[in-house]
Amino acid sequence: MKKQIKNTPSNKLGHLLRTNKQAKIIELLLVFIAAFLFIKLFSFKESSSLIFTQAIIWAANIIMLAIIFIGLRLRGENLTHFGFSLKKFSIRFGIKTFLQSILVFALALIGFIIGSIIMANIVGIPEGSNMNSYDYLKDDIWMLCLTLVGVYIVSSFGEEVIYRAFLINRISELGLNSKAGKILTVIISALIFGVAHYSWGITGIVQTMFMGLVLGFCYVYLKKRIWVLIFAHAYMDTILMVQLYYS
């Protein structure tokens, strides 16, 4: 097996992002502040278009991904740093990835359900998540298909890159490489993942937070096999979108 060559940054900014803790923190903040400002800039209270609202959220995710990939490029790193394996695909590898993704999907679903139970029995808010922004899906098969394509790209792929690969790797670089540090890193990433779903209401925040905990620990345990998480996330997104279509 060929030994992976570790690229080095070719500019001062890339060197700072690799070595300077303050630069790492600024990068983390920039990713989320940029998305927050974009949503605030284009979200109009008087706008009644649910499709427009969803498009703004997706565009914000794409902006986050762009900043993340620019950071990778400046550092002299590539996608293997986040766990995107460049090894030659094989049937055995594909089957293993699929089976692992099914297991991770089941565990993530359990985490989501635990969040629901906590909200129902401890916090005392039994109602479901606020999913009104997806009302445009009802009884529209073409919109469902179009939305699924967007969800797979922006949510299934995008959210795993942002909230698992990027957050867990970058936060751990701040001196949290120990076993306890990795646990704390996963918890922080899950909290941010939950808060990012604020439009779903408090129930949705807790549900996605517990889902994020499971996905985060799976990311670490599986040694950054990000495709497994992306597929698992896609299964959950498919079930959710189909439910909203039939609701």
C-alpha positions in Angstrom: 0.0 0.0 0.0 1.4 3.4 -1.0 2.3 5.7 1.9 0.1 8.8 1.9 2.1 12.0 1.3 1.2 14.7 3.6 0.9 17.9 1.7 2.2 21.2 3.1 0.6 24.6 2.8 2.1 26.8 0.1 1.0 30.1 1.7 1.2 31.9 5.1 -2.6 31.7 5.7 -2.6 28.0 5.2 0.3 27.6 7.6 -1.6 29.7 10.2 -4.7 27.5 9.8 -2.5 24.4 10.5 -0.5 25.8 13.4 -2.2 28.7 15.0 -5.1 28.0 17.5 -6.6 31.5 17.0 -6.7 31.0 13.3 -8.4 27.7 13.7 -11.1 29.3 16.0 -11.6 32.1 13.4 -12.1 29.5 10.7 -14.7 27.7 12.8 -16.6 30.9 13.6 -16.4 32.1 10.0 -18.1 29.1 8.6 -21.2 29.5 10.9 -21.3 33.3 11.0 -21.3 33.5 7.2 -24.2 31.1 7.0 -26.1 32.9 9.8 -25.7 36.3 8.1 -26.7 35.0 4.8 -29.9 33.5 6.2 -30.7 36.8 8.1 -30.0 38.8 4.9 -32.4 36.9 2.7 -35.0 35.8 5.1 -38.0 38.1 4.9 -40.8 37.8 7.4 -43.3 39.0 4.9 -42.3 36.2 2.5 -44.8 33.3 2.4 -42.8 31.1 0.0 -41.9 27.9 1.7 -39.7 26.9 -1.2 -37.8 30.2 -1.1 -37.2 29.7 2.7 -35.9 26.2 2.1 -33.7 27.4 -0.8 -32.1 30.0 1.5 -31.2 27.3 4.1 -29.7 25.1 1.4 -27.7 28.0 -0.1 -26.3 28.8 3.4 -25.1 25.2 3.7 -23.4 25.5 0.3 -21.6 28.6 1.5 -20.4 26.7 4.6 -19.1 23.9 2.4 -17.3 26.4 0.1 -15.5 28.0 3.1 -14.6 24.5 4.4 -13.2 23.4 1.1 -11.3 26.6 0.7 -9.8 26.0 4.1 -8.7 22.5 3.1 -7.1 23.9 -0.1 -5.2 26.6 1.9 -3.9 24.0 4.3 -2.6 21.8 1.5 -5.0 19.1 2.6 -7.5 17.0 0.5 -10.7 15.2 1.2 -8.9 12.2 2.7 -8.3 14.4 5.7 -12.1 14.2 6.4 -12.3 10.4 5.7 -13.1 10.3 1.9 -11.2 7.2 0.9 -9.6 7.3 -2.5 -8.9 3.6 -2.5 -10.0 1.5 -5.4 -13.7 0.5 -5.1 -14.5 -3.2 -4.8 -17.7 -5.2 -4.4 -16.5 -6.4 -0.9 -15.8 -2.8 0.1 -19.2 -1.6 -1.2 -21.1 -4.3 0.6 -19.2 -3.6 3.9 -19.9 0.1 3.5 -23.6 -0.6 2.9 -24.0 -2.9 5.8 -22.2 -0.4 8.1 -24.5 2.4 6.9 -27.6 0.4 7.7 -26.3 -0.2 11.2 -25.4 3.5 11.7 -28.8 4.4 10.3 -30.5 2.2 12.9 -28.4 3.6 15.7 -29.0 7.2 14.6 -32.8 6.5 14.4 -32.6 5.2 18.0 -30.8 8.4 19.0 -33.6 10.4 17.3 -36.3 8.5 19.1 -34.5 8.9 22.5 -34.6 12.7 21.9 -38.3 12.4 21.3 -38.9 10.4 24.5 -36.9 13.0 26.5 -39.0 15.9 25.1 -42.2 13.9 25.8 -41.5 12.8 29.3 -39.0 15.1 30.9 -39.3 18.5 29.2 -43.0 18.0 28.8 -43.3 19.0 25.1 -44.9 16.0 23.4 -45.6 17.7 20.1 -43.5 16.8 17.1 -40.9 18.9 15.3 -42.1 22.0 13.4 -41.8 20.9 9.8 -44.0 23.6 8.2 -41.2 24.7 5.9 -41.7 21.4 4.0 -45.4 21.8 3.5 -44.8 22.4 -0.3 -44.1 18.6 -0.6 -47.6 17.5 0.2 -49.1 15.4 -2.7 -46.5 16.8 -5.2 -44.4 13.8 -6.5 -42.2 16.0 -8.8 -41.4 18.4 -5.9 -40.6 15.4 -3.7 -38.1 14.0 -6.3 -36.5 17.4 -6.8 -36.3 18.0 -3.0 -34.7 14.5 -2.4 -31.9 15.4 -4.9 -31.3 18.6 -3.1 -31.5 17.0 0.3 -29.0 14.3 -0.6 -26.5 16.9 -1.8 -27.0 19.6 0.8 -28.2 17.6 3.9 -27.0 14.0 3.6 -23.6 14.9 2.1 -23.3 18.6 3.2 -24.3 18.2 6.9 -22.0 15.2 7.4 -19.1 17.1 6.0 -19.9 20.2 8.1 -21.1 18.8 11.4 -19.1 15.6 11.6 -16.0 15.8 9.4 -15.2 19.5 9.7 -16.4 20.2 13.2 -14.9 17.1 14.8 -11.6 17.4 13.1 -11.2 21.1 13.6 -12.3 21.2 17.2 -10.0 18.2 18.1 -7.1 20.2 16.6 -7.6 22.8 19.4 -6.0 20.4 21.9 -8.8 17.8 22.3 -7.0 14.8 20.8 -7.2 12.7 24.0 -10.0 10.1 24.5 -11.9 12.5 26.8 -11.2 15.3 24.3 -12.8 13.3 21.5 -15.9 12.7 23.5 -16.2 16.4 24.3 -15.6 17.2 20.6 -18.5 14.9 19.6 -20.8 16.4 22.2 -20.0 19.9 21.0 -20.6 19.0 17.4 -23.9 17.4 18.3 -25.0 20.5 20.2 -24.2 22.7 17.2 -26.0 20.3 14.9 -29.1 20.4 17.0 -29.1 24.2 17.3 -28.7 24.4 13.5 -32.1 22.8 13.2 -33.7 25.6 15.3 -36.4 26.0 12.6 -37.8 22.6 13.6 -38.6 23.9 17.1 -37.2 22.8 20.5 -38.3 19.2 19.9 -36.4 19.1 16.6 -33.3 20.6 18.2 -33.2 17.8 20.9 -34.0 15.1 18.4 -31.3 16.1 16.0 -28.8 16.6 18.8 -29.1 13.0 19.9 -29.0 11.9 16.3 -25.8 14.0 16.0 -24.3 12.3 19.0 -24.7 8.9 17.5 -23.4 10.0 14.1 -20.4 11.7 15.7 -19.4 8.7 17.8 -19.8 6.5 14.8 -17.5 8.8 12.8 -14.8 8.5 15.4 -15.3 4.8 16.0 -15.2 4.0 12.3 -12.0 6.0 11.9 -13.6 8.8 9.7 -15.4 6.6 7.2 -17.6 9.5 6.2 -19.4 7.7 3.3 -21.0 5.3 5.8 -22.5 8.3 7.6 -23.6 10.0 4.4 -25.5 7.0 3.3 -27.0 6.5 6.8 -28.1 10.2 6.8 -29.6 9.8 3.3 -31.8 6.9 4.5 -33.2 9.1 7.3 -33.7 12.0 5.0 -35.6 9.8 2.5 -37.9 8.5 5.2 -38.5 12.0 6.5 -39.3 13.5 3.0 -41.6 10.6 2.1 -43.5 11.0 5.3 -43.9 14.7 4.7 -45.1 14.0 1.2 -47.9 11.7 2.5 -48.7 13.9 5.5 
